[in-house]
Amino acid sequence: KGICVIVVTKESNDDVERIKQRGIDITLKPDLTLCCSIIDKHQVWYGSINMLSYHATDDNALRFCDTEIANNLMEMLWG
């Protein structure tokens, strides 16, 4: 359907395995400290929220709609 989803995460767990079973590409980076979601290479959610798990009461996130910020974060994730 023209949708590309790639997940970059620090470690594998049951949630990650369920995502893999749905055909979504997973890249594991053990040293990852960045928490963000990038949508359509333009919309960025950035903060302390673990996007693949439960949240804590003190988690936070900011939303940016900026292609340059999205590209910079993608470069950090994929090099």
Secondary structure, 3 states (H helix, E strand, C coil): CCCCCEEEECCCCHHHHHHHHCCCEEEECCCCCCCEEEECCCEEEEECCCCCCCCCCCCCEEEEECHHHHHHHHHHHHC
